Amino acid sequence: MRVASLLVVSMFFLSITGCSIYSAAHAPGPVNYREVRVGKDRTEVFTTFGMPRMSEITADERKDYFEFTDGYHQAWKGRILVYLAGDIFTIGLSEIVFWPLEELALQGSTGRAYITYGSDNKVKSIKVVSAKLNELWYEDPVLTKLGAADLVPSQSAEKLAKESPEEK
């Protein structure tokens, strides 16, 4: 009976050996969302974010909603060596710590991108936020209290000057 239980425990530890290594090797890389700027073509946006989760078309504009996982730089994959050394020296016991750590903390952050295009399919505005905290990661153009609809490039400075509280 003792041999059978030892065999079961050994099989369990052998079965989980390498899970953290596999998770680290297949972790997503970073998403370069800062390269998406006003004026960029819609098809070029797809190369950064993939296909949109949802699209909405109105008379004069189109809105796309993307969800993505923003991972760590590829150099972070060097942690695989630490996991491998831990597996070898502890005969797989290190997976009890490494695998949950990898799955919960090192798989990147989920983000959402809201992109508005003009009738020419060029980006008018982009807003990237954290999916969990709804914290702003990136915005182009940076919107003021007037809002995007109120800003026209030739008139924006004049409008801001008129709305300035310092002059009132």
Secondary structure, DSSP 8 states (H G I E B T S, - for coil): -HHHHHHHHHHHHHHHTTHHHHHHHT------GGG--TT-BHHHHHHHH-S-SEEEE-SS-EEEEEEEEE---GGGGGHHHHHHHHHHHHTTTTHHHHHHHHHHHSS-EEEEEEEEE-TTSBEEEEEEEETTT--EEEEES---TT-GGG--TTTHHHHHHHH-TT--
